[in-house]
Amino acid sequence: MCCLGRSLTRREATRYAWPMKPMEFRDRWLLVTGASSGLGREMAKILATEHGANLIVVARRQERLDSLKAEIAIASSAQVVTVRADLSRLEDTDRVLEEAAPYPLYGAVLNAGVTRFGPHGDLGWDAFRQMLDTNVTSVVRMTNSLLPSLETTNGGLLLVSSMAGIFPVPYQTAYSATKAFLVHFGCGLFHEYKGRRVSITTYAPSGLVSEMTDGERFTPLRRWLMPTERAARQGVEALNLRKYLYIPGIVNRVGGAFARLLPRQLTTGIVGDQYRNALGRTRGW
Ligand SMILES: NC(=O)c1ccc[n+]([C@@H]2O[C@H](COP(=O)([O-])OP(=O)(O)OC[C@H]3O[C@@H](n4cnc5c(N)ncnc54)[C@H](OP(=O)(O)O)[C@@H]3O)[C@@H](O)[C@H]2O)c1
């Protein structure tokens, strides 16, 4: 059930695991944010073309959403509704919720997110606010609004966090902190809602090959990145099985469990060294 440390015993699972059947996505409506690229786009494609789910897909780039819709139409009969929105703006987040309201939502994948790779001192206040509002505020706003309706459909929510939310990542310090918020938020809600008719899953991938890691600064770290399609498949499965906190990839899970045994100052220092070196190569440090 969990991915850090050992699995729950049968007795513990009876008490602390989700007492609901796996989800069944066919002909159900799911909302996917950040569906214009990377993980969100891949999860949307898998949900629609392999599981037969109908989708409301959200992002700022309308043309990307349109091309996703066209791609899905070729491969399946799933219905797709596109909503262009900037989720760093509360009014846009609320408009997405209004536009989604007529649909009997069964699931939501709150995946949209942004990062900045560099010294924290270089992150301007406006950029920080935009990150916080996209990665945290819009997710809480949507979660608050969606949980009551998801409960009426026995549905599920997937919050896309990151391993950077479990282990601090220097040089993505504020991003890492926004993702830590999601880990605590999702795991806390899981227990608050246990025994009710909706599940809350927190998904925490390691680095992925996507636009987020496209930049030159990520080049030295690229060999550690997981293909997005693989992470998307495991994300859909984690939602489907109503998992608790899930890290894709056995190496990441074992590495994560091992890293928790070590002093945080050591593990964060090692990660910080790698990121400083990567940054230094592109900055000529
Ligand atoms: N890449 C990684 O290494 C990694 C690792 C762990 C977790 N994650 C998490 O996975 C999620 C997806 O990231 P990704 O790797 O797939 O990156 P990506 O390719 O850059 O995708 C990010 C998605 O979020 C959307 N988005 C960003 N800001 C938005 C805003 N203000 N309003 C609406 N949509 C917005 C983008 O769409 P538009 O630009 O069209 O708006 C895009 O669809 C993020 O939450 C990220 O934190 C990523």
The ligand as an SDF file (V2000), in Angstrom:
LIG
                    3D

 48 52  0  0  0  0  0  0  0  0999 V2000
    9.3280   16.5300  -14.4430 N   0  0  0  0  0  0  0  0  0  0  0  0
    9.6970   16.0190  -13.2820 C   0  0  0  0  0  0  0  0  0  0  0  0
   10.8810   15.7180  -13.0660 O   0  0  0  0  0  0  0  0  0  0  0  0
    8.6750   15.7740  -12.2040 C   0  0  0  0  0  0  0  0  0  0  0  0
    9.0140   14.9380  -11.1410 C   0  0  0  0  0  0  0  0  0  0  0  0
    8.0880   14.7070  -10.1380 C   0  0  0  0  0  0  0  0  0  0  0  0
    6.8520   15.3160  -10.1890 C   0  0  0  0  0  0  0  0  0  0  0  0
    6.5460   16.1260  -11.2400 N   0  0  0  0  0  0  0  0  0  0  0  0
    5.2480   16.7670  -11.2140 C   0  0  0  0  0  0  0  0  0  0  0  0
    4.4770   16.2650  -12.2870 O   0  0  0  0  0  0  0  0  0  0  0  0
    3.5500   17.2420  -12.7200 C   0  0  0  0  0  0  0  0  0  0  0  0
    3.6330   17.3670  -14.2270 C   0  0  0  0  0  0  0  0  0  0  0  0
    4.9170   17.8240  -14.5790 O   0  0  0  0  0  0  0  0  0  0  0  0
    5.6150   17.4420  -15.9450 P   0  0  0  0  0  0  0  0  0  0  0  0
    6.9290   16.8540  -15.6400 O   0  0  0  0  0  0  0  0  0  0  0  0
    4.6830   16.6830  -16.8060 O   0  0  0  0  0  0  0  0  0  0  0  0
    5.9000   18.8940  -16.5210 O   0  0  0  0  0  0  0  0  0  0  0  0
    5.3710   19.6500  -17.8140 P   0  0  0  0  0  0  0  0  0  0  0  0
    5.5560   18.8350  -19.0360 O   0  0  0  0  0  0  0  0  0  0  0  0
    6.0180   20.9890  -17.7450 O   0  0  0  0  0  0  0  0  0  0  0  0
    3.8150   19.7790  -17.5630 O   0  0  0  0  0  0  0  0  0  0  0  0
    3.2730   20.7030  -16.6700 C   0  0  0  0  0  0  0  0  0  0  0  0
    1.8030   20.8420  -16.9660 C   0  0  0  0  0  0  0  0  0  0  0  0
    1.2370   21.7640  -16.0400 O   0  0  0  0  0  0  0  0  0  0  0  0
    0.5430   22.7690  -16.7510 C   0  0  0  0  0  0  0  0  0  0  0  0
    0.6180   24.0400  -16.0570 N   0  0  0  0  0  0  0  0  0  0  0  0
    1.7240   24.6570  -15.5690 C   0  0  0  0  0  0  0  0  0  0  0  0
    1.3890   25.8390  -15.0340 N   0  0  0  0  0  0  0  0  0  0  0  0
    0.0530   25.9790  -15.1950 C   0  0  0  0  0  0  0  0  0  0  0  0
   -0.8690   26.9990  -14.8890 C   0  0  0  0  0  0  0  0  0  0  0  0
   -0.4880   28.1390  -14.2900 N   0  0  0  0  0  0  0  0  0  0  0  0
   -2.1570   26.8010  -15.2030 N   0  0  0  0  0  0  0  0  0  0  0  0
   -2.5610   25.6650  -15.8170 C   0  0  0  0  0  0  0  0  0  0  0  0
   -1.7430   24.6740  -16.1420 N   0  0  0  0  0  0  0  0  0  0  0  0
   -0.4400   24.8280  -15.8350 C   0  0  0  0  0  0  0  0  0  0  0  0
    1.2560   22.8440  -18.1020 C   0  0  0  0  0  0  0  0  0  0  0  0
    0.3530   23.3290  -19.0930 O   0  0  0  0  0  0  0  0  0  0  0  0
    0.4200   24.7750  -19.7910 P   0  0  0  0  0  0  0  0  0  0  0  0
    1.8480   25.2070  -19.8200 O   0  0  0  0  0  0  0  0  0  0  0  0
   -0.1790   24.5340  -21.1410 O   0  0  0  0  0  0  0  0  0  0  0  0
   -0.4380   25.6180  -18.9280 O   0  0  0  0  0  0  0  0  0  0  0  0
    1.5610   21.3900  -18.3620 C   0  0  0  0  0  0  0  0  0  0  0  0
    0.4510   20.7570  -18.9390 O   0  0  0  0  0  0  0  0  0  0  0  0
    3.9120   18.5270  -11.9750 C   0  0  0  0  0  0  0  0  0  0  0  0
    3.0440   18.7120  -10.8930 O   0  0  0  0  0  0  0  0  0  0  0  0
    5.3080   18.2650  -11.4700 C   0  0  0  0  0  0  0  0  0  0  0  0
    5.5970   18.9790  -10.3110 O   0  0  0  0  0  0  0  0  0  0  0  0
    7.4260   16.3520  -12.2520 C   0  0  0  0  0  0  0  0  0  0  0  0
  1  2  1  0
  2  3  2  0
  2  4  1  0
  4  5  1  0
  4 48  2  0
  5  6  2  0
  6  7  1  0
  7  8  2  0
  8  9  1  0
  8 48  1  0
  9 10  1  0
  9 46  1  0
 10 11  1  0
 11 12  1  0
 11 44  1  0
 12 13  1  0
 13 14  1  0
 14 15  2  0
 14 16  1  0
 14 17  1  0
 17 18  1  0
 18 19  2  0
 18 20  1  0
 18 21  1  0
 21 22  1  0
 22 23  1  0
 23 24  1  0
 23 42  1  0
 24 25  1  0
 25 26  1  0
 25 36  1  0
 26 27  1  0
 26 35  1  0
 27 28  2  0
 28 29  1  0
 29 30  1  0
 29 35  2  0
 30 31  1  0
 30 32  2  0
 32 33  1  0
 33 34  2  0
 34 35  1  0
 36 37  1  0
 36 42  1  0
 37 38  1  0
 38 39  2  0
 38 40  1  0
 38 41  1  0
 42 43  1  0
 44 45  1  0
 44 46  1  0
 46 47  1  0
M  CHG  2   8   1  16  -1
M  END
$$$$
